[in-house]
Amino acid sequence: MSDHELHVAKIRDGTVIDHVTGGQALNVLSILGIDGSEGLGVSVGMNVPSDRLGKKDVVKVEDRELSQSEVDVISLIAPEATINIIRDYDVAEKNRVDRPDSVVGLLSCPNRNCITTGSNEPVETKFSVVDEGVRCTYCGTIIRDSLADHIDPE
């Protein structure tokens, strides 16, 4: 290994999210609800050299496999990401993310007047994926930036 290579220990079981858009690793952790208090082993490489992206981030999470809805939201901020499922130190699955047409029940609408934000209405959020970001199906509010700030904690 040369002095210019990044070396991060392999994980036994978990998920490696590779080819994340440079500077987005902390948003990926936020999407996954990881803040360090859950006790998971997490490795983060930010703005590391990439032939494909120029610079990329890499996130490794031990002992956790991602749900499809988490992958869908990650695809919105990191459309070139690959999700590698690791089992017993080997890559068991490797998948590129696909941008979904919609995201249901994972994001919260920032519009306080939206039907999904009232506690009296049991309406699950639904956002259409558009070029500008995501658009609330109910009120039309568009979230352009900081999608991770709108993750519904429930």
PyMOL commands that set and color helices and strands:
alter all, ss='L'
color gray80, all
select helices_A, chain A and resi 25-31+68-77+147-150
alter helices_A, ss='H'
color red, helices_A
select strands_A, chain A and resi 14-21+42-50+54-62+82-87+90-96+102-104+126-130+133-136+142-143
alter strands_A, ss='S'
color yellow, strands_A
deselect
rebuild
show_as cartoon
